[in-house]
Amino acid sequence: MIMFDNGDDRDSGRGTVSHQPAVDIAGKLKSFYQSVEDEPVPDHLMNLLEKLDEAERAQNANRDK
């Protein structure tokens, strides 16, 4: 939803678009992403990443032979 600020453009019959809702949303998203970024990676995902790294190393080793 676009919010209008009818301040400066009253004579022209048009309102100016208020950017405050977008600023508020951006601030909340930034805060949310920061909280997610600060969370530790679960052990099961770390184990999966280690297995993927091992598989990649094995594939590269076989390719070099």
Protein Blocks (a to p, Z undefined) as FASTA:
>chain_A
ZZddfklmmmnopacddfklmmmmmmmmmmmmmmmmmpccdfklmmmmmmmmmmmmmmmm
mmmZZ
